[in-house]
Amino acid sequence: MRPLLGPARRRVPNLGIATRIDTSCTRLTTVYGGPLFHPLTAEVMRFYDEFSSNVPDELTTLGAGTKGPDGKPAFVTAVSMRIISGR
């Protein structure tokens, strides 16, 4: 009887299968998040461009042009920060 992975081993010389993954969780003290809607103006876009270009790696920003809750053009942004507390 042929092994199940025999054909795959012959085609892919670097085949590897993870049989165990160890991980751990870090307790967070505070997490902030949620979308912020701003009027879609050149001033808002310039601010977001400057702000997002100068933030640390721990801060993630996401921005998009869309319609706001009132149906008018809006710029929505979400910001999240990874805070790792001591163990």
Secondary structure as GFF3:
##gff-version 3
##sequence-region A 1 87
A	DSSP	alpha_helix	6	11	.	.	.	ID=ss1
A	DSSP	beta_strand	35	39	.	.	.	ID=ss2
A	DSSP	alpha_helix	42	53	.	.	.	ID=ss3
A	DSSP	beta_strand	59	67	.	.	.	ID=ss4
A	DSSP	beta_strand	73	81	.	.	.	ID=ss5
###
